[in-house]
Amino acid sequence: MQNVEGITPDTPTASLRQLLESKRFEWTITALIIFNAIIMGMETNKTLQAEIGPLLHALDQALLITFTFELAARLFVHRKLSLPTRGPYSIARSSSSLGCQPPAAYRYCAH
């Protein structure tokens, strides 16, 4: 039996949706967004770039990949191309994920 949104309970899709909508996951992603903002700010400092530039770039890329997988999972679960608008920072999270994808990453993000 499927629910209103066409997802059968106790399926991998339902489990993924439950994970994505959990408070723990929301707060983890929010913390990663804040950490990413700090990393991006650090990337603008020439002294830090000279000392730990490759590490900052690697962290930035890892976070970008994380946000890409999160957005892809949300699109898969909801089966539509719309931005999630519930929860803390959801619009900012979606726009930062969409706005910082290559090739946009090289035009709009601090790299």
C-alpha positions in Angstrom: 0.0 0.0 0.0 1.3 3.4 -1.0 0.8 6.6 1.0 -0.4 9.9 -0.5 3.0 10.8 -1.9 3.4 7.4 -3.7 6.0 5.9 -1.3 5.4 2.5 0.2 6.1 2.4 3.9 9.2 0.4 5.0 11.0 0.7 1.7 14.5 2.1 1.1 12.9 5.3 -0.2 10.8 5.7 2.9 13.9 5.1 5.1 15.8 7.7 3.1 13.0 10.2 3.5 12.9 9.5 7.2 16.6 10.1 7.5 16.5 13.3 5.4 13.6 14.7 7.5 15.1 13.8 10.9 16.1 16.6 13.2 19.6 15.1 13.7 20.2 15.1 9.9 18.9 18.7 9.6 21.1 20.0 12.3 24.1 18.1 10.9 23.6 19.6 7.5 23.1 23.1 9.1 26.4 22.6 11.0 28.2 21.6 7.8 26.8 24.7 6.1 28.2 26.9 8.9 31.6 25.0 8.7 31.6 25.5 4.9 31.0 29.2 5.3 34.0 29.4 7.7 36.2 27.4 5.2 35.1 29.7 2.3 36.0 32.7 4.4 39.4 31.2 5.3 40.0 30.6 1.6 40.0 34.4 1.0 42.9 34.9 3.3 46.2 34.9 1.4 48.2 33.9 4.4 46.0 30.9 5.2 45.9 30.0 1.5 49.7 29.9 1.4 49.9 27.8 4.5 47.0 25.4 4.3 45.4 26.2 0.9 45.3 22.5 -0.3 43.6 21.4 2.9 41.0 24.2 2.7 40.3 23.3 -1.0 40.0 19.6 -0.1 37.5 20.4 2.7 35.5 22.7 0.5 35.3 20.0 -2.2 34.3 17.3 0.3 31.5 19.6 1.6 30.4 20.4 -1.9 30.1 16.7 -2.7 28.2 16.1 0.6 25.7 18.9 -0.3 25.3 17.5 -3.8 24.5 14.1 -2.5 22.0 15.6 0.0 20.3 17.6 -2.7 20.2 14.5 -5.0 18.7 12.4 -2.2 16.0 15.0 -1.6 15.2 15.2 -5.3 15.0 11.4 -5.5 12.8 11.1 -2.4 10.4 13.9 -3.4 10.5 12.9 -7.2 10.2 16.5 -8.3 12.4 19.4 -9.0 11.5 21.8 -6.3 13.4 23.3 -3.5 12.7 22.0 0.0 11.2 24.9 2.0 10.7 23.3 5.4 13.1 23.4 8.3 15.9 25.7 9.3 18.0 27.1 6.6 16.4 24.9 4.0 16.1 27.5 1.3 19.7 28.7 2.0 20.9 25.1 1.9 19.3 24.4 -1.4 20.4 27.6 -3.0 24.0 27.1 -1.8 24.0 23.5 -3.2 22.5 24.6 -6.5 24.6 27.7 -6.8 28.0 26.1 -6.1 27.9 23.3 -8.6 30.6 23.2 -11.3 30.9 25.1 -13.5 29.1 27.6 -11.4 31.5 26.8 -8.5 34.4 28.4 -10.4 32.4 31.6 -11.2 30.5 32.3 -8.0 32.3 30.4 -5.1 35.6 31.2 -3.5 38.1 29.0 -5.3 
